[in-house]
Amino acid sequence: MERILATALEIVDEEGAEALSMRTLAQRLGSGTATLYRHFGNRAALIAQVVDRMFGAVEIAADEFAAMGWEQACRTIAHAMFDTLRRHRNAARLLVEQIPMGPHAMVLRERCIAVLLDNGFPPRTAAHAYATLARYVLGFAVQLEGHGSTGRDDTQASAVFREVDPLLFPATAAVAHSLPVPLEDEFSFGLDLLVRGLGQLRDGD
């Protein structure tokens, strides 16, 4: 099973999420599709296990996580998930197809929601908070697809911003040397805003 899932993830990494099929996987493994269907009822079942194998690489000790403040816990889990998807930059599309429900994904969700509940978030708000964090991570991870290991290449955009006509676009020209914002910085900045907003929601501000 481990070899099958590792090979499936290799296909996604090398050729993209759409390339993963029972036939392609069987060919890569040098076996028949009938063998795969003994392990997975369909492609969706295969994807579910591939995604969960990927999230199994997220290592956050339970006691360490529980000892964090809820703000740091949210940031830690969001960065951990984003880093995992950055290592497998074509895999984000798999998460668009279905909500991760495997054992590793369930552990991550459980730990984050537990921290929120333990810190005064009502159940419905805690559920929405985790869902929003997960979707936020996924939205950024999708931008990594098809690019190099560091993500998108902003070289061309940077040159355009630096040459913008200040008479036509004075505000853009004023901040041109800060544009475009690197994806990692953009992710961290937005995550900080999101976490602060959750704090205000919890406190009823």
Backbone as CSV, one residue per row, in Angstrom:
resi,resn,N_x,N_y,N_z,CA_x,CA_y,CA_z,C_x,C_y,C_z
1,MET,0.831,-1.205,0.000,0.000,0.000,0.000,0.867,1.257,0.000
2,GLU,1.933,1.251,0.811,2.809,2.416,0.896,3.412,2.741,-0.464
3,ARG,3.839,1.696,-1.177,4.431,1.904,-2.508,3.403,2.479,-3.472
4,ILE,2.173,2.021,-3.390,1.120,2.521,-4.282,0.873,4.003,-4.037
5,LEU,0.733,4.383,-2.776,0.439,5.780,-2.445,1.622,6.687,-2.772
6,ALA,2.832,6.207,-2.507,4.021,6.999,-2.825,4.118,7.229,-4.328
7,THR,3.811,6.213,-5.112,3.858,6.339,-6.572,2.762,7.265,-7.070
8,ALA,1.583,7.174,-6.470,0.484,8.064,-6.861,0.858,9.514,-6.605
9,LEU,1.497,9.784,-5.475,1.900,11.157,-5.155,3.008,11.625,-6.102
10,GLU,3.858,10.719,-6.523,4.902,11.057,-7.502,4.266,11.506,-8.815
11,ILE,3.215,10.823,-9.233,2.524,11.195,-10.472,1.959,12.604,-10.355
12,VAL,1.339,12.887,-9.225,0.779,14.222,-8.998,1.890,15.269,-9.015
13,ASP,2.988,14.993,-8.326,4.105,15.943,-8.264,4.695,16.207,-9.651
14,GLU,4.806,15.176,-10.445,5.490,15.278,-11.737,4.576,15.724,-12.871
15,GLU,3.307,15.293,-12.842,2.433,15.517,-13.993,1.160,16.293,-13.677
16,GLY,0.865,16.518,-12.398,-0.330,17.252,-12.032,-1.439,16.334,-11.538
17,ALA,-2.388,16.925,-10.833,-3.476,16.151,-10.222,-4.322,15.432,-11.259
18,GLU,-4.550,16.078,-12.407,-5.417,15.487,-13.427,-4.810,14.222,-14.016
19,ALA,-3.489,14.077,-13.909,-2.814,12.907,-14.491,-3.002,11.650,-13.658
20,LEU,-3.446,11.801,-12.426,-3.598,10.641,-11.551,-4.884,9.890,-11.889
21,SER,-4.731,8.705,-12.407,-5.853,7.822,-12.694,-5.444,6.403,-12.357
22,MET,-6.411,5.514,-12.262,-6.106,4.121,-11.970,-5.208,3.533,-13.057
23,ARG,-5.487,3.879,-14.299,-4.703,3.334,-15.411,-3.276,3.843,-15.375
24,THR,-3.108,5.161,-15.173,-1.762,5.735,-15.124,-0.965,5.155,-13.969
25,LEU,-1.607,5.026,-12.816,-0.939,4.480,-11.646,-0.539,3.029,-11.869
26,ALA,-1.433,2.245,-12.461,-1.133,0.846,-12.736,0.055,0.718,-13.684
27,GLN,0.082,1.571,-14.705,1.195,1.536,-15.652,2.508,1.883,-14.968
28,ARG,2.486,2.891,-14.091,3.702,3.300,-13.395,4.194,2.181,-12.468
29,LEU,3.251,1.445,-11.897,3.598,0.360,-10.976,3.928,-0.948,-11.698
30,GLY,3.592,-0.993,-12.995,3.823,-2.216,-13.744,2.846,-3.316,-13.376
31,SER,1.620,-2.918,-13.049,0.596,-3.901,-12.674,-0.686,-3.593,-13.434
32,GLY,-1.755,-4.310,-13.110,-3.039,-4.074,-13.751,-3.960,-3.256,-12.868
33,THR,-4.965,-2.641,-13.476,-5.912,-1.831,-12.698,-6.722,-2.688,-11.732
34,ALA,-6.921,-3.954,-12.076,-7.684,-4.833,-11.193,-7.022,-4.937,-9.822
35,THR,-5.695,-4.913,-9.812,-4.961,-4.968,-8.545,-5.260,-3.741,-7.706
36,LEU,-5.304,-2.579,-8.337,-5.582,-1.337,-7.612,-7.005,-1.299,-7.071
37,TYR,-7.948,-1.819,-7.849,-9.340,-1.786,-7.413,-9.597,-2.708,-6.224
38,ARG,-8.658,-3.587,-5.932,-8.777,-4.392,-4.719,-8.464,-3.557,-3.472
39,HIS,-7.720,-2.457,-3.685,-7.362,-1.562,-2.581,-8.263,-0.329,-2.519
40,PHE,-8.669,0.156,-3.684,-9.451,1.399,-3.762,-10.671,1.164,-4.641
41,GLY,-11.831,1.512,-4.136,-13.046,1.296,-4.904,-13.144,2.153,-6.148
42,ASN,-12.547,3.344,-6.099,-12.590,4.265,-7.231,-11.480,5.307,-7.070
43,ARG,-11.403,6.242,-8.012,-10.358,7.267,-7.972,-10.505,8.147,-6.738
44,ALA,-11.729,8.436,-6.341,-11.953,9.284,-5.166,-11.362,8.641,-3.915
45,ALA,-11.499,7.338,-3.788,-10.937,6.633,-2.635,-9.413,6.683,-2.659
46,LEU,-8.864,6.572,-3.852,-7.408,6.683,-4.007,-6.936,8.075,-3.604
47,ILE,-7.613,9.099,-4.094,-7.244,10.480,-3.784,-7.308,10.719,-2.279
48,ALA,-8.338,10.206,-1.634,-8.491,10.397,-0.193,-7.274,9.877,0.560
49,GLN,-6.766,8.729,0.150,-5.618,8.154,0.844,-4.310,8.849,0.472
50,VAL,-4.210,9.313,-0.764,-3.017,10.059,-1.174,-2.917,11.358,-0.373
51,VAL,-4.041,12.055,-0.259,-4.077,13.306,0.497,-3.725,13.052,1.960
52,ASP,-4.270,11.999,2.518,-3.999,11.739,3.931,-2.548,11.330,4.149
53,ARG,-1.980,10.607,3.205,-0.555,10.265,3.315,0.286,11.534,3.326
54,MET,-0.091,12.483,2.489,0.624,13.745,2.408,0.559,14.498,3.740
55,PHE,-0.623,14.553,4.344,-0.766,15.259,5.612,-0.147,14.496,6.780
56,GLY,0.148,13.234,6.559,0.851,12.481,7.584,2.253,13.004,7.822
57,ALA,2.777,13.775,6.857,4.115,14.355,7.002,4.115,15.592,7.886
58,VAL,2.929,16.119,8.225,2.836,17.276,9.117,3.099,16.803,10.540
59,GLU,4.190,17.246,11.095,4.581,16.778,12.424,4.431,17.900,13.452
60,ILE,3.402,17.799,14.270,3.189,18.725,15.378,2.867,17.875,16.603
61,ALA,3.778,17.872,17.567,3.575,17.068,18.767,2.318,17.531,19.498
62,ALA,1.520,16.580,19.952,0.247,16.900,20.593,0.424,17.775,21.826
63,ASP,1.404,17.441,22.675,1.596,18.222,23.892,2.114,19.623,23.583
64,GLU,2.970,19.720,22.578,3.498,21.025,22.169,2.384,21.900,21.616
65,PHE,1.520,21.296,20.813,0.425,22.031,20.208,-0.556,22.516,21.261
66,ALA,-0.870,21.638,22.213,-1.835,21.990,23.257,-1.319,23.111,24.151
67,ALA,0.004,23.222,24.270,0.595,24.230,25.157,0.646,25.613,24.508
68,MET,0.415,25.675,23.217,0.456,26.969,22.520,-0.790,27.783,22.847
69,GLY,-0.680,29.078,22.743,-1.874,29.909,22.747,-2.641,29.625,21.465
70,TRP,-3.932,29.915,21.451,-4.723,29.569,20.278,-4.253,30.309,19.027
71,GLU,-3.795,31.556,19.199,-3.315,32.309,18.032,-2.121,31.612,17.396
72,GLN,-1.136,31.237,18.221,0.052,30.567,17.697,-0.298,29.193,17.143
73,ALA,-1.248,28.517,17.772,-1.673,27.212,17.277,-2.254,27.325,15.865
74,CYS,-3.084,28.341,15.642,-3.662,28.551,14.307,-2.583,28.868,13.279
75,ARG,-1.655,29.728,13.654,-0.568,30.063,12.728,0.294,28.839,12.434
76,THR,0.589,28.067,13.472,1.454,26.900,13.309,0.831,25.873,12.381
77,ILE,-0.437,25.572,12.577,-1.069,24.556,11.751,-1.257,25.048,10.318
78,ALA,-1.548,26.335,10.144,-1.701,26.882,8.792,-0.373,26.835,8.040
79,HIS,0.711,27.241,8.690,2.021,27.200,8.041,2.449,25.766,7.765
80,ALA,2.140,24.845,8.681,2.517,23.442,8.477,1.797,22.855,7.268
81,MET,0.519,23.149,7.140,-0.241,22.647,5.993,0.241,23.286,4.697
82,PHE,0.531,24.589,4.743,1.003,25.277,3.543,2.368,24.744,3.117
83,ASP,3.252,24.503,4.073,4.570,23.964,3.751,4.457,22.579,3.124
84,THR,3.518,21.783,3.621,3.305,20.455,3.046,2.828,20.560,1.609
85,LEU,1.884,21.448,1.361,1.369,21.627,0.001,2.411,22.284,-0.904
86,ARG,3.302,23.065,-0.343,4.367,23.665,-1.150,5.345,22.590,-1.618
87,ARG,5.567,21.570,-0.784,6.435,20.462,-1.192,5.770,19.607,-2.273
88,HIS,4.443,19.637,-2.298,3.685,18.884,-3.305,2.752,19.866,-4.009
89,ARG,3.352,20.796,-4.743,2.630,21.974,-5.219,1.507,21.669,-6.210
90,ASN,1.474,20.466,-6.782,0.374,20.118,-7.681,-0.777,19.429,-6.959
91,ALA,-0.608,19.181,-5.664,-1.593,18.385,-4.931,-2.783,19.190,-4.426
92,ALA,-2.695,20.516,-4.460,-3.797,21.330,-3.925,-5.112,21.026,-4.636
93,ARG,-5.044,20.716,-5.930,-6.263,20.411,-6.682,-6.986,19.194,-6.127
94,LEU,-6.243,18.288,-5.527,-6.867,17.101,-4.944,-7.755,17.481,-3.765
95,LEU,-7.355,18.510,-3.030,-8.137,18.949,-1.879,-9.386,19.699,-2.305
96,VAL,-9.360,20.259,-3.528,-10.536,20.938,-4.046,-11.638,19.921,-4.323
97,GLU,-11.230,18.689,-4.685,-12.187,17.670,-5.077,-12.972,17.094,-3.896
98,GLN,-12.359,17.080,-2.699,-13.054,16.507,-1.554,-12.443,16.999,-0.250
99,ILE,-13.244,17.013,0.802,-12.763,17.418,2.121,-11.906,16.293,2.700
100,PRO,-10.683,16.581,3.144,-9.820,15.541,3.721,-10.455,14.937,4.979
101,MET,-10.643,13.619,4.958,-11.291,12.948,6.080,-10.488,11.749,6.584
102,GLY,-9.257,11.599,6.111,-8.427,10.488,6.542,-7.937,10.687,7.972
103,PRO,-7.313,9.675,8.550,-6.897,9.757,9.955,-5.915,10.878,10.255
104,HIS,-4.967,11.141,9.381,-4.004,12.214,9.631,-4.674,13.582,9.567
105,ALA,-5.532,13.764,8.573,-6.262,15.034,8.452,-7.193,15.232,9.635
106,MET,-7.796,14.150,10.109,-8.697,14.244,11.251,-7.947,14.661,12.510
107,VAL,-6.725,14.178,12.673,-5.923,14.549,13.838,-5.609,16.042,13.817
108,LEU,-5.207,16.558,12.660,-4.902,17.985,12.547,-6.132,18.833,12.859
109,ARG,-7.259,18.432,12.291,-8.507,19.169,12.523,-8.896,19.110,14.002
110,GLU,-8.797,17.922,14.589,-9.159,17.732,15.990,-8.327,18.616,16.913
111,ARG,-7.024,18.639,16.689,-6.140,19.414,17.570,-6.425,20.900,17.473
112,CYS,-6.641,21.377,16.266,-6.889,22.815,16.101,-8.231,23.214,16.710
113,ILE,-9.270,22.444,16.427,-10.591,22.769,16.973,-10.589,22.662,18.489
114,ALA,-9.877,21.674,19.025,-9.811,21.508,20.482,-9.185,22.729,21.147
115,VAL,-8.116,23.258,20.537,-7.472,24.453,21.081,-8.440,25.632,21.060
116,LEU,-9.196,25.767,19.986,-10.153,26.863,19.891,-11.255,26.722,20.944
117,LEU,-11.784,25.523,21.096,-12.825,25.293,22.099,-12.308,25.553,23.510
118,ASP,-11.072,25.117,23.754,-10.482,25.300,25.094,-10.197,26.761,25.408
119,ASN,-10.195,27.604,24.377,-9.897,29.016,24.585,-11.120,29.909,24.379
120,GLY,-12.290,29.335,24.601,-13.493,30.153,24.658,-14.271,30.335,23.379
121,PHE,-13.883,29.683,22.298,-14.652,29.795,21.060,-15.897,28.909,21.147
122,PRO,-17.066,29.443,20.831,-18.267,28.597,20.777,-18.083,27.526,19.695
123,PRO,-18.738,26.378,19.825,-18.556,25.282,18.865,-18.727,25.691,17.397
124,ARG,-19.791,26.415,17.106,-20.022,26.802,15.708,-18.910,27.715,15.200
125,THR,-18.471,28.644,16.031,-17.391,29.560,15.635,-16.081,28.807,15.461
126,ALA,-15.809,27.852,16.341,-14.584,27.051,16.225,-14.570,26.268,14.925
127,ALA,-15.712,25.687,14.559,-15.812,24.927,13.314,-15.584,25.836,12.110
128,HIS,-16.211,27.009,12.121,-16.041,27.955,11.014,-14.601,28.473,10.956
129,ALA,-14.006,28.689,12.112,-12.633,29.198,12.144,-11.673,28.211,11.493
130,TYR,-11.804,26.930,11.853,-10.910,25.937,11.252,-11.157,25.817,9.751
131,ALA,-12.424,25.790,9.358,-12.749,25.671,7.939,-12.175,26.846,7.144
132,THR,-12.260,28.037,7.721,-11.736,29.226,7.038,-10.224,29.172,6.932
133,LEU,-9.552,28.740,7.996,-8.097,28.597,7.945,-7.686,27.603,6.867
134,ALA,-8.389,26.473,6.810,-8.060,25.446,5.825,-8.263,25.960,4.407
135,ARG,-9.347,26.672,4.172,-9.614,27.217,2.833,-8.605,28.314,2.477
136,TYR,-8.206,29.078,3.467,-7.193,30.111,3.241,-5.903,29.469,2.764
137,VAL,-5.471,28.423,3.445,-4.253,27.707,3.057,-4.396,27.153,1.641
138,LEU,-5.526,26.532,1.359,-5.743,25.932,0.054,-5.707,26.978,-1.054
139,GLY,-6.305,28.141,-0.795,-6.312,29.202,-1.801,-4.914,29.639,-2.188
140,PHE,-4.024,29.735,-1.231,-2.651,30.104,-1.536,-1.907,28.944,-2.190
141,ALA,-2.180,27.729,-1.719,-1.478,26.565,-2.252,-1.777,26.359,-3.729
142,VAL,-2.997,26.662,-4.152,-3.358,26.512,-5.558,-2.476,27.390,-6.447
143,GLN,-2.028,28.528,-5.911,-1.179,29.437,-6.692,0.209,28.861,-6.958
144,LEU,0.579,27.836,-6.204,1.888,27.215,-6.389,1.900,26.252,-7.559
145,GLU,0.732,25.812,-7.992,0.642,24.771,-9.010,1.324,25.196,-10.307
146,GLY,2.121,24.298,-10.835,2.762,24.530,-12.123,3.980,25.406,-12.077
147,HIS,4.365,25.869,-10.890,5.538,26.725,-10.765,6.676,25.957,-10.113
148,GLY,7.799,26.610,-10.011,8.957,25.988,-9.378,8.739,25.777,-7.907
149,SER,9.727,25.193,-7.259,9.591,24.821,-5.852,9.368,26.022,-4.951
150,THR,9.751,27.211,-5.403,9.561,28.410,-4.594,8.244,29.113,-4.920
151,GLY,7.466,28.535,-5.858,6.183,29.129,-6.181,6.251,29.988,-7.438
152,ARG,5.418,30.998,-7.516,5.310,31.806,-8.722,6.571,32.639,-8.936
153,ASP,6.800,33.005,-10.178,7.935,33.846,-10.532,7.415,35.268,-10.732
154,ASP,7.822,36.172,-9.852,7.309,37.550,-9.884,8.232,38.514,-10.624
155,THR,9.245,37.991,-11.291,10.248,38.858,-11.927,9.625,39.812,-12.924
156,GLN,8.802,39.290,-13.824,8.196,40.130,-14.852,7.262,41.167,-14.250
157,ALA,6.446,40.743,-13.304,5.520,41.676,-12.663,6.275,42.777,-11.938
158,SER,7.373,42.421,-11.289,8.171,43.416,-10.574,8.685,44.482,-11.525
159,ALA,9.158,44.069,-12.696,9.670,45.023,-13.681,8.570,45.964,-14.163
160,VAL,7.368,45.428,-14.369,6.245,46.253,-14.830,5.882,47.293,-13.779
161,PHE,5.818,46.884,-12.529,5.468,47.815,-11.456,6.499,48.938,-11.342
162,ARG,7.765,48.620,-11.517,8.817,49.621,-11.372,8.834,50.627,-12.526
163,GLU,8.211,50.271,-13.633,8.191,51.158,-14.798,6.834,51.835,-14.999
164,VAL,5.926,51.682,-14.044,4.595,52.242,-14.189,4.653,53.770,-14.259
165,ASP,3.772,54.355,-15.046,3.714,55.810,-15.212,3.140,56.443,-13.939
166,PRO,3.931,57.237,-13.219,3.447,57.830,-11.961,2.329,58.849,-12.151
167,LEU,2.193,59.384,-13.356,1.103,60.323,-13.608,-0.233,59.605,-13.734
168,LEU,-0.189,58.386,-14.297,-1.412,57.604,-14.464,-1.735,56.781,-13.219
169,PHE,-0.688,56.292,-12.571,-0.880,55.403,-11.415,0.015,55.856,-10.263
170,PRO,-0.274,57.036,-9.697,0.605,57.578,-8.656,0.686,56.707,-7.396
171,ALA,-0.423,56.108,-6.979,-0.401,55.276,-5.775,0.432,54.018,-5.996
172,THR,0.246,53.398,-7.156,1.024,52.201,-7.483,2.504,52.538,-7.574
173,ALA,2.827,53.667,-8.182,4.222,54.078,-8.312,4.854,54.310,-6.945
174,ALA,4.064,54.797,-5.998,4.589,55.083,-4.660,5.005,53.824,-3.917
175,VAL,4.390,52.704,-4.259,4.713,51.446,-3.558,5.327,50.416,-4.497
176,ALA,5.738,50.858,-5.671,6.209,49.935,-6.709,7.346,49.033,-6.251
177,HIS,8.232,49.565,-5.409,9.374,48.762,-4.966,8.974,47.688,-3.955
178,SER,7.731,47.725,-3.521,7.234,46.686,-2.612,6.302,45.705,-3.317
179,LEU,6.149,45.866,-4.641,5.248,45.014,-5.411,6.023,44.166,-6.419
180,PRO,5.534,42.965,-6.730,4.451,42.290,-6.016,4.939,41.755,-4.679
181,VAL,4.033,41.596,-3.752,4.400,41.056,-2.444,4.738,39.576,-2.610
182,PRO,5.904,39.123,-2.119,6.245,37.701,-2.222,5.142,36.834,-1.632
183,LEU,4.881,35.715,-2.254,3.763,34.870,-1.845,3.849,34.472,-0.374
184,GLU,5.038,34.152,0.106,5.200,33.748,1.505,4.853,34.902,2.443
185,ASP,5.294,36.126,2.088,4.969,37.294,2.909,3.472,37.582,2.875
186,GLU,2.897,37.441,1.696,1.465,37.668,1.520,0.671,36.675,2.379
187,PHE,1.128,35.435,2.374,0.465,34.391,3.168,0.529,34.724,4.655
188,SER,1.707,35.068,5.139,1.879,35.349,6.572,1.102,36.590,6.994
189,PHE,1.120,37.630,6.156,0.416,38.866,6.464,-1.090,38.618,6.560
190,GLY,-1.634,37.929,5.557,-3.064,37.644,5.559,-3.469,36.727,6.699
191,LEU,-2.604,35.769,7.018,-2.896,34.855,8.120,-2.963,35.609,9.439
192,ASP,-2.060,36.570,9.621,-2.072,37.368,10.840,-3.377,38.161,10.954
193,LEU,-3.825,38.738,9.838,-5.096,39.468,9.840,-6.252,38.536,10.174
194,LEU,-6.219,37.342,9.613,-7.287,36.376,9.844,-7.350,35.971,11.313
195,VAL,-6.195,35.686,11.894,-6.157,35.274,13.297,-6.626,36.408,14.209
196,ARG,-6.193,37.645,13.912,-6.649,38.788,14.721,-8.165,38.955,14.615
197,GLY,-8.690,38.745,13.409,-10.134,38.849,13.223,-10.881,37.794,14.014
198,LEU,-10.320,36.593,14.077,-10.949,35.531,14.859,-10.972,35.902,16.343
199,GLY,-9.908,36.579,16.797,-9.857,37.005,18.182,-10.964,38.003,18.509
200,GLN,-11.214,38.909,17.588,-12.281,39.890,17.795,-13.657,39.211,17.752
201,LEU,-13.766,38.216,16.892,-15.039,37.476,16.805,-15.305,36.726,18.111
202,ARG,-14.246,36.111,18.653,-14.405,35.383,19.914,-14.789,36.314,21.056
203,ASP,-14.170,37.506,21.059,-14.386,38.448,22.160,-15.638,39.297,21.970
204,GLY,-16.290,39.124,20.804,-17.543,39.844,20.570,-17.380,41.283,20.193
205,ASP,-16.158,41.659,19.677,-15.938,43.065,19.302,-16.566,43.347,17.946
